[in-house]
Every structure is written in structure tokens, then in C-alpha cells.
Amino acid sequence: MSKSQTALALPVESRILVLRHQKVILEPIWLSFMGPREALNEQIKRNQERFPSDFMFQLNPEEQASLRSQSATSNQGRGRRYAPYAFTSTAPSCCHGA
């Protein structure tokens, strides 16, 4: 089973986190449902009126460090170039049909 298939096999509820007092799904999990990042970025650009400013936010360094320290599968030495995004509960309705 591929890495993305494994992620999809886990219940969505187990992948929901609470950050900034909001329930969120982190970018890698969200993209496993939505497809490549480039496609999502293009949807957001073309349909800005469908995406309120609070439907996603980028993790700050403290949040990113906290999540990394809690993760048993940290990719040390293979860091990201940017902090991941967190998608709020409004994201599914914004992205549906965009």
C-alpha cells in the first residue's frame, strides 16, 4: 500500500487537529483528498471569491516545531522549504466544485 493510500485508509477524524482554537487538517492530508498542490493553488487563484480568508492558514514556527516534536515519524534532515498550511472546517465547502 502506498503512503497516500495508507493516509486515506485512516479515519479522517483521527487526522483532525486543533490549532488556534479551530479544527484543522494539515496540508499533506488535505492534498491526499484534493490532489496536487498546483491544482489547488490554481483553483484558489481562479475562484478567489469562493475562498474566505479564514479557510486556511500557514503554521507559525512554534506550531510547526510543536507538531514535529509530537510526531513519531519526523523527517529529520529532509525539512520543508515552507511551513505547512492548515485547512479549517470551511475548506471542504469552499473547495467543493471549485
C-alpha positions in Angstrom: 0.0 0.0 0.0 1.4 3.4 -1.0 1.9 6.2 1.5 -1.1 8.2 0.2 -3.3 5.1 0.3 -2.2 4.5 3.9 -3.2 8.1 4.7 -6.6 7.6 3.1 -7.2 4.4 5.0 -7.0 6.2 8.4 -10.3 7.7 9.6 -10.4 11.4 8.8 -11.4 12.1 12.4 -8.1 10.8 13.6 -6.3 13.3 11.4 -8.1 16.4 12.7 -6.1 18.7 15.0 -7.0 21.7 17.0 -4.8 24.8 16.2 -5.7 28.4 17.1 -8.9 27.2 18.6 -10.1 25.7 15.3 -10.4 22.1 14.0 -8.0 21.7 11.1 -6.5 19.2 8.7 -2.9 19.7 7.7 -1.9 20.2 4.1 -0.4 16.8 3.4 -3.6 15.1 4.5 -5.8 17.6 2.7 -3.9 17.2 -0.5 -4.3 13.5 -0.4 -8.0 14.2 -0.9 -7.7 17.2 -3.2 -4.8 16.3 -5.5 -1.6 18.1 -6.3 -0.8 21.4 -4.7 -0.5 23.2 -8.0 -4.1 22.2 -8.9 -5.3 23.6 -5.5 -3.4 26.8 -5.9 -4.9 27.3 -9.4 -8.4 26.7 -8.0 -7.8 29.3 -5.3 -6.4 31.9 -7.9 -9.3 31.4 -10.3 -12.1 31.4 -7.7 -10.9 33.8 -5.0 -14.5 34.8 -4.2 -15.2 31.2 -3.1 -12.3 31.2 -0.6 -12.7 33.3 2.5 -9.6 34.5 4.2 -10.0 32.1 7.1 -10.4 28.8 5.2 -6.6 28.1 5.6 -3.6 29.5 7.4 0.1 28.8 7.4 1.6 27.3 10.6 3.9 29.6 12.5 7.4 28.3 13.6 6.2 27.4 17.1 3.2 25.4 15.9 5.4 23.6 13.3 8.0 22.8 16.0 5.4 21.5 18.4 3.9 19.2 15.8 7.3 17.9 14.7 8.2 17.1 18.3 4.9 15.2 18.8 5.3 13.2 15.6 6.9 9.8 15.8 7.7 10.0 12.0 9.6 13.2 11.9 11.6 13.6 8.7 14.8 15.0 10.2 17.3 16.1 7.7 14.5 16.4 5.0 12.9 19.6 6.1 10.3 21.5 4.2 11.1 24.8 2.5 7.9 26.4 4.0 5.6 25.8 6.9 2.6 23.6 6.1 -0.9 25.0 5.7 -3.8 24.1 7.9 -7.2 23.9 6.4 -10.2 24.8 8.6 -13.6 23.3 8.7 -14.8 25.8 6.0 -12.4 24.4 3.4 -14.5 21.4 2.2 -17.4 23.6 1.3 -15.1 26.2 -0.3 -13.3 23.6 -2.4 -16.3 21.6 -3.4 -17.0 22.3 -7.1 -14.3 25.0 -7.4 
